[in-house]
């Protein structure tokens, strides 16, 4: 996280309880994309 915070200081980290590292986007790709698009302002 340190690299991301330094390189992209406006990054917002969201903790997903009960989800391991990399698990969310590999097991739930549609939900991941929807969440990412929401964060970048391209989603509903």
mmCIF entry with sequence, helices, sheets and N, C-alpha, C, O atoms, coordinates in Angstrom:
data_MODEL
# 
_entry.id   MODEL 
# 
_entity.id                         1 
_entity.type                       polymer 
_entity.pdbx_number_of_molecules   1 
# 
_entity_poly.entity_id                      1 
_entity_poly.type                           'polypeptide(L)' 
_entity_poly.nstd_linkage                   no 
_entity_poly.nstd_monomer                   no 
_entity_poly.pdbx_seq_one_letter_code       
;(UNK)(UNK)(UNK)(UNK)(UNK)(UNK)(UNK)(UNK)(UNK)(UNK)(UNK)(UNK)(UNK)(UNK)(UNK)(UNK)
(UNK)(UNK)(UNK)(UNK)(UNK)(UNK)(UNK)(UNK)(UNK)(UNK)(UNK)(UNK)(UNK)(UNK)(UNK)(UNK)
(UNK)(UNK)(UNK)(UNK)(UNK)(UNK)(UNK)(UNK)(UNK)(UNK)(UNK)(UNK)
;
_entity_poly.pdbx_seq_one_letter_code_can   XXXXXXXXXXXXXXXXXXXXXXXXXXXXXXXXXXXXXXXXXXXX 
_entity_poly.pdbx_strand_id                 A 
# 
loop_
_entity_poly_seq.entity_id 
_entity_poly_seq.num 
_entity_poly_seq.mon_id 
_entity_poly_seq.hetero 
1 1  UNK n 
1 2  UNK n 
1 3  UNK n 
1 4  UNK n 
1 5  UNK n 
1 6  UNK n 
1 7  UNK n 
1 8  UNK n 
1 9  UNK n 
1 10 UNK n 
1 11 UNK n 
1 12 UNK n 
1 13 UNK n 
1 14 UNK n 
1 15 UNK n 
1 16 UNK n 
1 17 UNK n 
1 18 UNK n 
1 19 UNK n 
1 20 UNK n 
1 21 UNK n 
1 22 UNK n 
1 23 UNK n 
1 24 UNK n 
1 25 UNK n 
1 26 UNK n 
1 27 UNK n 
1 28 UNK n 
1 29 UNK n 
1 30 UNK n 
1 31 UNK n 
1 32 UNK n 
1 33 UNK n 
1 34 UNK n 
1 35 UNK n 
1 36 UNK n 
1 37 UNK n 
1 38 UNK n 
1 39 UNK n 
1 40 UNK n 
1 41 UNK n 
1 42 UNK n 
1 43 UNK n 
1 44 UNK n 
# 
_struct_asym.id          A 
_struct_asym.entity_id   1 
# 
loop_
_struct_conf.conf_type_id 
_struct_conf.id 
_struct_conf.pdbx_PDB_helix_id 
_struct_conf.beg_label_comp_id 
_struct_conf.beg_label_asym_id 
_struct_conf.beg_label_seq_id 
_struct_conf.pdbx_beg_PDB_ins_code 
_struct_conf.end_label_comp_id 
_struct_conf.end_label_asym_id 
_struct_conf.end_label_seq_id 
_struct_conf.pdbx_end_PDB_ins_code 
_struct_conf.beg_auth_comp_id 
_struct_conf.beg_auth_asym_id 
_struct_conf.beg_auth_seq_id 
_struct_conf.end_auth_comp_id 
_struct_conf.end_auth_asym_id 
_struct_conf.end_auth_seq_id 
_struct_conf.pdbx_PDB_helix_class 
_struct_conf.details 
_struct_conf.pdbx_PDB_helix_length 
HELX_P HELX_P1 AA1 UNK A 2  ? UNK A 7  ? UNK A 2  UNK A 7  1 ? 6  
HELX_P HELX_P2 AA2 UNK A 23 ? UNK A 27 ? UNK A 23 UNK A 27 1 ? 5  
HELX_P HELX_P3 AA3 UNK A 29 ? UNK A 39 ? UNK A 29 UNK A 39 1 ? 11 
# 
_struct_conf_type.id          HELX_P 
_struct_conf_type.criteria    ? 
_struct_conf_type.reference   ? 
# 
loop_
_atom_site.group_PDB 
_atom_site.id 
_atom_site.type_symbol 
_atom_site.label_atom_id 
_atom_site.label_alt_id 
_atom_site.label_comp_id 
_atom_site.label_asym_id 
_atom_site.label_entity_id 
_atom_site.label_seq_id 
_atom_site.pdbx_PDB_ins_code 
_atom_site.Cartn_x 
_atom_site.Cartn_y 
_atom_site.Cartn_z 
_atom_site.occupancy 
_atom_site.B_iso_or_equiv 
_atom_site.pdbx_formal_charge 
_atom_site.auth_seq_id 
_atom_site.auth_comp_id 
_atom_site.auth_asym_id 
_atom_site.auth_atom_id 
_atom_site.pdbx_PDB_model_num 
ATOM 1   N N  . UNK A 1 1  ? 0.811   -1.189  0.000   1.00 0.00 ? 1  UNK A N  1 
ATOM 2   C CA . UNK A 1 1  ? 0.000   0.000   0.000   1.00 0.00 ? 1  UNK A CA 1 
ATOM 3   C C  . UNK A 1 1  ? 0.857   1.256   0.000   1.00 0.00 ? 1  UNK A C  1 
ATOM 4   O O  . UNK A 1 1  ? 0.433   2.292   -0.513  1.00 0.00 ? 1  UNK A O  1 
ATOM 5   N N  . UNK A 1 2  ? 2.031   1.181   0.556   1.00 0.00 ? 2  UNK A N  1 
ATOM 6   C CA . UNK A 1 2  ? 2.894   2.352   0.623   1.00 0.00 ? 2  UNK A CA 1 
ATOM 7   C C  . UNK A 1 2  ? 3.220   2.918   -0.745  1.00 0.00 ? 2  UNK A C  1 
ATOM 8   O O  . UNK A 1 2  ? 3.200   4.133   -0.942  1.00 0.00 ? 2  UNK A O  1 
ATOM 9   N N  . UNK A 1 3  ? 3.522   2.033   -1.698  1.00 0.00 ? 3  UNK A N  1 
ATOM 10  C CA . UNK A 1 3  ? 3.837   2.476   -3.059  1.00 0.00 ? 3  UNK A CA 1 
ATOM 11  C C  . UNK A 1 3  ? 2.632   3.176   -3.681  1.00 0.00 ? 3  UNK A C  1 
ATOM 12  O O  . UNK A 1 3  ? 2.770   4.239   -4.287  1.00 0.00 ? 3  UNK A O  1 
ATOM 13  N N  . UNK A 1 4  ? 1.471   2.588   -3.533  1.00 0.00 ? 4  UNK A N  1 
ATOM 14  C CA . UNK A 1 4  ? 0.256   3.171   -4.111  1.00 0.00 ? 4  UNK A CA 1 
ATOM 15  C C  . UNK A 1 4  ? -0.022  4.530   -3.481  1.00 0.00 ? 4  UNK A C  1 
ATOM 16  O O  . UNK A 1 4  ? -0.327  5.487   -4.193  1.00 0.00 ? 4  UNK A O  1 
ATOM 17  N N  . UNK A 1 5  ? 0.077   4.628   -2.160  1.00 0.00 ? 5  UNK A N  1 
ATOM 18  C CA . UNK A 1 5  ? -0.168  5.904   -1.479  1.00 0.00 ? 5  UNK A CA 1 
ATOM 19  C C  . UNK A 1 5  ? 0.818   6.977   -1.940  1.00 0.00 ? 5  UNK A C  1 
ATOM 20  O O  . UNK A 1 5  ? 0.445   8.140   -2.096  1.00 0.00 ? 5  UNK A O  1 
ATOM 21  N N  . UNK A 1 6  ? 2.058   6.591   -2.153  1.00 0.00 ? 6  UNK A N  1 
ATOM 22  C CA . UNK A 1 6  ? 3.075   7.551   -2.574  1.00 0.00 ? 6  UNK A CA 1 
ATOM 23  C C  . UNK A 1 6  ? 2.876   7.962   -4.035  1.00 0.00 ? 6  UNK A C  1 
ATOM 24  O O  . UNK A 1 6  ? 2.981   9.142   -4.369  1.00 0.00 ? 6  UNK A O  1 
ATOM 25  N N  . UNK A 1 7  ? 2.594   7.003   -4.893  1.00 0.00 ? 7  UNK A N  1 
ATOM 26  C CA . UNK A 1 7  ? 2.468   7.258   -6.323  1.00 0.00 ? 7  UNK A CA 1 
ATOM 27  C C  . UNK A 1 7  ? 1.124   7.880   -6.680  1.00 0.00 ? 7  UNK A C  1 
ATOM 28  O O  . UNK A 1 7  ? 1.045   8.749   -7.549  1.00 0.00 ? 7  UNK A O  1 
ATOM 29  N N  . UNK A 1 8  ? 0.073   7.434   -6.008  1.00 0.00 ? 8  UNK A N  1 
ATOM 30  C CA . UNK A 1 8  ? -1.284  7.919   -6.272  1.00 0.00 ? 8  UNK A CA 1 
ATOM 31  C C  . UNK A 1 8  ? -1.889  8.406   -4.954  1.00 0.00 ? 8  UNK A C  1 
ATOM 32  O O  . UNK A 1 8  ? -2.704  7.703   -4.356  1.00 0.00 ? 8  UNK A O  1 
ATOM 33  N N  . UNK A 1 9  ? -1.503  9.592   -4.495  1.00 0.00 ? 9  UNK A N  1 
ATOM 34  C CA . UNK A 1 9  ? -1.888  10.047  -3.158  1.00 0.00 ? 9  UNK A CA 1 
ATOM 35  C C  . UNK A 1 9  ? -3.392  10.200  -2.928  1.00 0.00 ? 9  UNK A C  1 
ATOM 36  O O  . UNK A 1 9  ? -3.827  10.228  -1.776  1.00 0.00 ? 9  UNK A O  1 
ATOM 37  N N  . UNK A 1 10 ? -4.182  10.297  -3.964  1.00 0.00 ? 10 UNK A N  1 
ATOM 38  C CA . UNK A 1 10 ? -5.631  10.451  -3.790  1.00 0.00 ? 10 UNK A CA 1 
ATOM 39  C C  . UNK A 1 10 ? -6.364  9.108   -3.795  1.00 0.00 ? 10 UNK A C  1 
ATOM 40  O O  . UNK A 1 10 ? -7.594  9.070   -3.826  1.00 0.00 ? 10 UNK A O  1 
ATOM 41  N N  . UNK A 1 11 ? -5.609  8.012   -3.765  1.00 0.00 ? 11 UNK A N  1 
ATOM 42  C CA . UNK A 1 11 ? -6.210  6.687   -3.770  1.00 0.00 ? 11 UNK A CA 1 
ATOM 43  C C  . UNK A 1 11 ? -7.060  6.483   -2.530  1.00 0.00 ? 11 UNK A C  1 
ATOM 44  O O  . UNK A 1 11 ? -6.664  6.859   -1.426  1.00 0.00 ? 11 UNK A O  1 
ATOM 45  N N  . UNK A 1 12 ? -8.220  5.890   -2.715  1.00 0.00 ? 12 UNK A N  1 
ATOM 46  C CA . UNK A 1 12 ? -9.096  5.534   -1.605  1.00 0.00 ? 12 UNK A CA 1 
ATOM 47  C C  . UNK A 1 12 ? -9.096  4.019   -1.495  1.00 0.00 ? 12 UNK A C  1 
ATOM 48  O O  . UNK A 1 12 ? -9.460  3.327   -2.446  1.00 0.00 ? 12 UNK A O  1 
ATOM 49  N N  . UNK A 1 13 ? -8.697  3.504   -0.353  1.00 0.00 ? 13 UNK A N  1 
ATOM 50  C CA . UNK A 1 13 ? -8.682  2.071   -0.126  1.00 0.00 ? 13 UNK A CA 1 
ATOM 51  C C  . UNK A 1 13 ? -9.986  1.660   0.540   1.00 0.00 ? 13 UNK A C  1 
ATOM 52  O O  . UNK A 1 13 ? -10.458 2.322   1.464   1.00 0.00 ? 13 UNK A O  1 
ATOM 53  N N  . UNK A 1 14 ? -10.559 0.569   0.066   1.00 0.00 ? 14 UNK A N  1 
ATOM 54  C CA . UNK A 1 14 ? -11.808 0.055   0.616   1.00 0.00 ? 14 UNK A CA 1 
ATOM 55  C C  . UNK A 1 14 ? -11.549 -1.364  1.081   1.00 0.00 ? 14 UNK A C  1 
ATOM 56  O O  . UNK A 1 14 ? -11.133 -2.221  0.302   1.00 0.00 ? 14 UNK A O  1 
ATOM 57  N N  . UNK A 1 15 ? -11.799 -1.604  2.357   1.00 0.00 ? 15 UNK A N  1 
ATOM 58  C CA . UNK A 1 15 ? -11.630 -2.944  2.901   1.00 0.00 ? 15 UNK A CA 1 
ATOM 59  C C  . UNK A 1 15 ? -12.917 -3.728  2.720   1.00 0.00 ? 15 UNK A C  1 
ATOM 60  O O  . UNK A 1 15 ? -14.003 -3.250  3.049   1.00 0.00 ? 15 UNK A O  1 
ATOM 61  N N  . UNK A 1 16 ? -12.786 -4.925  2.199   1.00 0.00 ? 16 UNK A N  1 
ATOM 62  C CA . UNK A 1 16 ? -13.941 -5.799  2.008   1.00 0.00 ? 16 UNK A CA 1 
ATOM 63  C C  . UNK A 1 16 ? -13.826 -6.938  3.015   1.00 0.00 ? 16 UNK A C  1 
ATOM 64  O O  . UNK A 1 16 ? -13.063 -7.879  2.796   1.00 0.00 ? 16 UNK A O  1 
ATOM 65  N N  . UNK A 1 17 ? -14.569 -6.866  4.107   1.00 0.00 ? 17 UNK A N  1 
ATOM 66  C CA . UNK A 1 17 ? -14.485 -7.883  5.146   1.00 0.00 ? 17 UNK A CA 1 
ATOM 67  C C  . UNK A 1 17 ? -14.747 -9.291  4.603   1.00 0.00 ? 17 UNK A C  1 
ATOM 68  O O  . UNK A 1 17 ? -15.672 -9.510  3.822   1.00 0.00 ? 17 UNK A O  1 
ATOM 69  N N  . UNK A 1 18 ? -13.930 -10.214 5.027   1.00 0.00 ? 18 UNK A N  1 
ATOM 70  C CA . UNK A 1 18 ? -14.099 -11.605 4.639   1.00 0.00 ? 18 UNK A CA 1 
ATOM 71  C C  . UNK A 1 18 ? -13.553 -11.960 3.267   1.00 0.00 ? 18 UNK A C  1 
ATOM 72  O O  . UNK A 1 18 ? -13.754 -13.077 2.789   1.00 0.00 ? 18 UNK A O  1 
ATOM 73  N N  . UNK A 1 19 ? -12.858 -11.014 2.624   1.00 0.00 ? 19 UNK A N  1 
ATOM 74  C CA . UNK A 1 19 ? -12.307 -11.248 1.292   1.00 0.00 ? 19 UNK A CA 1 
ATOM 75  C C  . UNK A 1 19 ? -10.784 -11.174 1.366   1.00 0.00 ? 19 UNK A C  1 
ATOM 76  O O  . UNK A 1 19 ? -10.232 -10.195 1.870   1.00 0.00 ? 19 UNK A O  1 
ATOM 77  N N  . UNK A 1 20 ? -10.113 -12.195 0.871   1.00 0.00 ? 20 UNK A N  1 
ATOM 78  C CA . UNK A 1 20 ? -8.662  -12.231 0.889   1.00 0.00 ? 20 UNK A CA 1 
ATOM 79  C C  . UNK A 1 20 ? -8.049  -11.436 -0.259  1.00 0.00 ? 20 UNK A C  1 
ATOM 80  O O  . UNK A 1 20 ? -8.750  -10.975 -1.160  1.00 0.00 ? 20 UNK A O  1 
ATOM 81  N N  . UNK A 1 21 ? -6.738  -11.287 -0.209  1.00 0.00 ? 21 UNK A N  1 
ATOM 82  C CA . UNK A 1 21 ? -5.995  -10.547 -1.221  1.00 0.00 ? 21 UNK A CA 1 
ATOM 83  C C  . UNK A 1 21 ? -6.222  -11.140 -2.609  1.00 0.00 ? 21 UNK A C  1 
ATOM 84  O O  . UNK A 1 21 ? -5.942  -12.317 -2.834  1.00 0.00 ? 21 UNK A O  1 
ATOM 85  N N  . UNK A 1 22 ? -6.724  -10.336 -3.535  1.00 0.00 ? 22 UNK A N  1 
ATOM 86  C CA . UNK A 1 22 ? -6.941  -10.782 -4.902  1.00 0.00 ? 22 UNK A CA 1 
ATOM 87  C C  . UNK A 1 22 ? -8.188  -11.634 -5.102  1.00 0.00 ? 22 UNK A C  1 
ATOM 88  O O  . UNK A 1 22 ? -8.538  -11.968 -6.234  1.00 0.00 ? 22 UNK A O  1 
ATOM 89  N N  . UNK A 1 23 ? -8.840  -11.977 -4.038  1.00 0.00 ? 23 UNK A N  1 
ATOM 90  C CA . UNK A 1 23 ? -9.994  -12.870 -4.129  1.00 0.00 ? 23 UNK A CA 1 
ATOM 91  C C  . UNK A 1 23 ? -11.197 -12.192 -4.785  1.00 0.00 ? 23 UNK A C  1 
ATOM 92  O O  . UNK A 1 23 ? -11.920 -12.831 -5.550  1.00 0.00 ? 23 UNK A O  1 
ATOM 93  N N  . UNK A 1 24 ? -11.417 -10.934 -4.504  1.00 0.00 ? 24 UNK A N  1 
ATOM 94  C CA . UNK A 1 24 ? -12.622 -10.248 -4.984  1.00 0.00 ? 24 UNK A CA 1 
ATOM 95  C C  . UNK A 1 24 ? -12.673 -10.208 -6.505  1.00 0.00 ? 24 UNK A C  1 
ATOM 96  O O  . UNK A 1 24 ? -13.683 -10.583 -7.100  1.00 0.00 ? 24 UNK A O  1 
ATOM 97  N N  . UNK A 1 25 ? -11.592 -9.755  -7.140  1.00 0.00 ? 25 UNK A N  1 
ATOM 98  C CA . UNK A 1 25 ? -11.649 -9.624  -8.593  1.00 0.00 ? 25 UNK A CA 1 
ATOM 99  C C  . UNK A 1 25 ? -11.493 -10.943 -9.330  1.00 0.00 ? 25 UNK A C  1 
ATOM 100 O O  . UNK A 1 25 ? -11.870 -11.037 -10.498 1.00 0.00 ? 25 UNK A O  1 
ATOM 101 N N  . UNK A 1 26 ? -10.951 -11.959 -8.685  1.00 0.00 ? 26 UNK A N  1 
ATOM 102 C CA . UNK A 1 26 ? -10.850 -13.253 -9.364  1.00 0.00 ? 26 UNK A CA 1 
ATOM 103 C C  . UNK A 1 26 ? -12.130 -14.070 -9.246  1.00 0.00 ? 26 UNK A C  1 
ATOM 104 O O  . UNK A 1 26 ? -12.473 -14.810 -10.168 1.00 0.00 ? 26 UNK A O  1 
ATOM 105 N N  . UNK A 1 27 ? -12.842 -13.949 -8.128  1.00 0.00 ? 27 UNK A N  1 
ATOM 106 C CA . UNK A 1 27 ? -14.062 -14.722 -7.928  1.00 0.00 ? 27 UNK A CA 1 
ATOM 107 C C  . UNK A 1 27 ? -15.335 -13.957 -8.309  1.00 0.00 ? 27 UNK A C  1 
ATOM 108 O O  . UNK A 1 27 ? -16.367 -14.559 -8.604  1.00 0.00 ? 27 UNK A O  1 
ATOM 109 N N  . UNK A 1 28 ? -15.246 -12.621 -8.299  1.00 0.00 ? 28 UNK A N  1 
ATOM 110 C CA . UNK A 1 28 ? -16.423 -11.793 -8.581  1.00 0.00 ? 28 UNK A CA 1 
ATOM 111 C C  . UNK A 1 28 ? -16.056 -10.674 -9.557  1.00 0.00 ? 28 UNK A C  1 
ATOM 112 O O  . UNK A 1 28 ? -16.171 -9.500  -9.204  1.00 0.00 ? 28 UNK A O  1 
ATOM 113 N N  . UNK A 1 29 ? -15.614 -11.007 -10.777 1.00 0.00 ? 29 UNK A N  1 
ATOM 114 C CA . UNK A 1 29 ? -15.131 -9.971  -11.704 1.00 0.00 ? 29 UNK A CA 1 
ATOM 115 C C  . UNK A 1 29 ? -16.185 -8.928  -12.078 1.00 0.00 ? 29 UNK A C  1 
ATOM 116 O O  . UNK A 1 29 ? -15.846 -7.757  -12.249 1.00 0.00 ? 29 UNK A O  1 
ATOM 117 N N  . UNK A 1 30 ? -17.447 -9.323  -12.209 1.00 0.00 ? 30 UNK A N  1 
ATOM 118 C CA . UNK A 1 30 ? -18.483 -8.356  -12.569 1.00 0.00 ? 30 UNK A CA 1 
ATOM 119 C C  . UNK A 1 30 ? -18.675 -7.322  -11.466 1.00 0.00 ? 30 UNK A C  1 
ATOM 120 O O  . UNK A 1 30 ? -18.774 -6.125  -11.735 1.00 0.00 ? 30 UNK A O  1 
ATOM 121 N N  . UNK A 1 31 ? -18.726 -7.792  -10.227 1.00 0.00 ? 31 UNK A N  1 
ATOM 122 C CA . UNK A 1 31 ? -18.864 -6.870  -9.085  1.00 0.00 ? 31 UNK A CA 1 
ATOM 123 C C  . UNK A 1 31 ? -17.648 -5.952  -8.992  1.00 0.00 ? 31 UNK A C  1 
ATOM 124 O O  . UNK A 1 31 ? -17.783 -4.761  -8.711  1.00 0.00 ? 31 UNK A O  1 
ATOM 125 N N  . UNK A 1 32 ? -16.456 -6.510  -9.229  1.00 0.00 ? 32 UNK A N  1 
ATOM 126 C CA . UNK A 1 32 ? -15.225 -5.723  -9.167  1.00 0.00 ? 32 UNK A CA 1 
ATOM 127 C C  . UNK A 1 32 ? -15.257 -4.595  -10.189 1.00 0.00 ? 32 UNK A C  1 
ATOM 128 O O  . UNK A 1 32 ? -14.966 -3.446  -9.857  1.00 0.00 ? 32 UNK A O  1 
ATOM 129 N N  . UNK A 1 33 ? -15.610 -4.917  -11.426 1.00 0.00 ? 33 UNK A N  1 
ATOM 130 C CA . UNK A 1 33 ? -15.645 -3.901  -12.486 1.00 0.00 ? 33 UNK A CA 1 
ATOM 131 C C  . UNK A 1 33 ? -16.678 -2.827  -12.159 1.00 0.00 ? 33 UNK A C  1 
ATOM 132 O O  . UNK A 1 33 ? -16.416 -1.638  -12.340 1.00 0.00 ? 33 UNK A O  1 
ATOM 133 N N  . UNK A 1 34 ? -17.844 -3.239  -11.682 1.00 0.00 ? 34 UNK A N  1 
ATOM 134 C CA . UNK A 1 34 ? -18.887 -2.274  -11.324 1.00 0.00 ? 34 UNK A CA 1 
ATOM 135 C C  . UNK A 1 34 ? -18.384 -1.319  -10.237 1.00 0.00 ? 34 UNK A C  1 
ATOM 136 O O  . UNK A 1 34 ? -18.629 -0.114  -10.303 1.00 0.00 ? 34 UNK A O  1 
ATOM 137 N N  . UNK A 1 35 ? -17.686 -1.859  -9.242  1.00 0.00 ? 35 UNK A N  1 
ATOM 138 C CA . UNK A 1 35 ? -17.164 -1.022  -8.146  1.00 0.00 ? 35 UNK A CA 1 
ATOM 139 C C  . UNK A 1 35 ? -16.079 -0.071  -8.656  1.00 0.00 ? 35 UNK A C  1 
ATOM 140 O O  . UNK A 1 35 ? -16.049 1.099   -8.274  1.00 0.00 ? 35 UNK A O  1 
ATOM 141 N N  . UNK A 1 36 ? -15.195 -0.568  -9.512  1.00 0.00 ? 36 UNK A N  1 
ATOM 142 C CA . UNK A 1 36 ? -14.135 0.276   -10.058 1.00 0.00 ? 36 UNK A CA 1 
ATOM 143 C C  . UNK A 1 36 ? -14.717 1.407   -10.902 1.00 0.00 ? 36 UNK A C  1 
ATOM 144 O O  . UNK A 1 36 ? -14.294 2.557   -10.782 1.00 0.00 ? 36 UNK A O  1 
ATOM 145 N N  . UNK A 1 37 ? -15.687 1.081   -11.755 1.00 0.00 ? 37 UNK A N  1 
ATOM 146 C CA . UNK A 1 37 ? -16.308 2.114   -12.587 1.00 0.00 ? 37 UNK A CA 1 
ATOM 147 C C  . UNK A 1 37 ? -17.002 3.162   -11.725 1.00 0.00 ? 37 UNK A C  1 
ATOM 148 O O  . UNK A 1 37 ? -16.985 4.349   -12.051 1.00 0.00 ? 37 UNK A O  1 
ATOM 149 N N  . UNK A 1 38 ? -17.608 2.727   -10.634 1.00 0.00 ? 38 UNK A N  1 
ATOM 150 C CA . UNK A 1 38 ? -18.233 3.687   -9.710  1.00 0.00 ? 38 UNK A CA 1 
ATOM 151 C C  . UNK A 1 38 ? -17.184 4.639   -9.130  1.00 0.00 ? 38 UNK A C  1 
ATOM 152 O O  . UNK A 1 38 ? -17.407 5.848   -9.068  1.00 0.00 ? 38 UNK A O  1 
ATOM 153 N N  . UNK A 1 39 ? -16.049 4.095   -8.708  1.00 0.00 ? 39 UNK A N  1 
ATOM 154 C CA . UNK A 1 39 ? -14.995 4.914   -8.108  1.00 0.00 ? 39 UNK A CA 1 
ATOM 155 C C  . UNK A 1 39 ? -14.398 5.905   -9.082  1.00 0.00 ? 39 UNK A C  1 
ATOM 156 O O  . UNK A 1 39 ? -14.046 7.017   -8.691  1.00 0.00 ? 39 UNK A O  1 
ATOM 157 N N  . UNK A 1 40 ? -14.277 5.527   -10.341 1.00 0.00 ? 40 UNK A N  1 
ATOM 158 C CA . UNK A 1 40 ? -13.664 6.445   -11.317 1.00 0.00 ? 40 UNK A CA 1 
ATOM 159 C C  . UNK A 1 40 ? -14.706 7.366   -11.948 1.00 0.00 ? 40 UNK A C  1 
ATOM 160 O O  . UNK A 1 40 ? -14.382 8.177   -12.816 1.00 0.00 ? 40 UNK A O  1 
ATOM 161 N N  . UNK A 1 41 ? -15.954 7.238   -11.508 1.00 0.00 ? 41 UNK A N  1 
ATOM 162 C CA . UNK A 1 41 ? -16.983 8.138   -11.991 1.00 0.00 ? 41 UNK A CA 1 
ATOM 163 C C  . UNK A 1 41 ? -17.603 7.738   -13.305 1.00 0.00 ? 41 UNK A C  1 
ATOM 164 O O  . UNK A 1 41 ? -18.260 8.555   -13.950 1.00 0.00 ? 41 UNK A O  1 
ATOM 165 N N  . UNK A 1 42 ? -17.413 6.499   -13.719 1.00 0.00 ? 42 UNK A N  1 
ATOM 166 C CA . UNK A 1 42 ? -17.961 6.044   -14.999 1.00 0.00 ? 42 UNK A CA 1 
ATOM 167 C C  . UNK A 1 42 ? -19.161 5.132   -14.809 1.00 0.00 ? 42 UNK A C  1 
ATOM 168 O O  . UNK A 1 42 ? -19.794 4.718   -15.780 1.00 0.00 ? 42 UNK A O  1 
ATOM 169 N N  . UNK A 1 43 ? -19.472 4.820   -13.556 1.00 0.00 ? 43 UNK A N  1 
ATOM 170 C CA . UNK A 1 43 ? -20.581 3.901   -13.302 1.00 0.00 ? 43 UNK A CA 1 
ATOM 171 C C  . UNK A 1 43 ? -21.818 4.632   -12.824 1.00 0.00 ? 43 UNK A C  1 
ATOM 172 O O  . UNK A 1 43 ? -21.842 5.860   -12.738 1.00 0.00 ? 43 UNK A O  1 
ATOM 173 N N  . UNK A 1 44 ? -22.829 3.869   -12.520 1.00 0.00 ? 44 UNK A N  1 
ATOM 174 C CA . UNK A 1 44 ? -24.093 4.439   -12.060 1.00 0.00 ? 44 UNK A CA 1 
ATOM 175 C C  . UNK A 1 44 ? -24.022 4.848   -10.612 1.00 0.00 ? 44 UNK A C  1 
ATOM 176 O O  . UNK A 1 44 ? -25.004 5.347   -10.063 1.00 0.00 ? 44 UNK A O  1 
# 
